[in-house]
Amino acid sequence: MNLVESYYRLHHAIFNKTDLLSGLGPLALRLFLVPVFFVAGMNKFEGFESVVEWFGNEDWGLGLPFPTLMAGLAAGTEVIGAILLLFGLAIRWISIPLMITMLVAIFTVHWDNGWQAIHDLQSWGANQNAEAALDRLDRAKDILREHGNYDWLTEKGSLVMSNNGIEFGVTYFVMLLALFFSGGGKFFSVDYFLDKHFNPTKK
């Protein structure tokens, strides 16, 4: 028995038993994305007029056509998508418009800011603005230490400089892409039980 075969037999013996719980992977992705999209969609509905103005304004907004329709579609897709993700229903179908929503956000809102969501010179993807942005952050911290209660201000978390790059949007897109190909997963989705009911020959 050669090394490759030994590896395969060991791999198969250990991980073949995990197939029963393979639905935990898609479930984890779904549950992670539920609050992301639900909160984003509800925030759009609650500030709908402002969102429509931002979508349509060519000077300081996105300059999208049909801004009322686009805002409604974005908000509705996110809220309905979150509900479907929660129950594992129509996962492959809803992944498509959610991925489109992410692509629109990536290319219209975040693209010009590069990769990082938060400026960090020590991490991959720092853009040309990172050093200057972090210099300003250090200056802001100095001002707060001198004139404010810095310990109280940072007691619940550190101050950071937002970059608003594509990092989060791409992360959500990749998660949705994985769900598009995997579906809702075994045992933990409505889609699984529908498939089991109408296609009983499928395991």
Buried (B, 14 or more C-beta within 10 A) or exposed (E): EEEEEEEEEEEEEEEEEEEEEEBBBBBEBBEEBBEBBBEBBBEBBEBBEEBBBBBBEEEEBBEBEEBBEBBBBBBBBBBBBBBBBBBBBBBEEBBEBBBBBBEBBBEBBBEEBBBBBBBBEEEEBBBEBBEEBBEEBEEEBEEBEEEEEBEEEEEEEEEEBEBBBBBBBBBBBEBBEEBBEBBBBBBBBBBBBBBEEEEEEEE
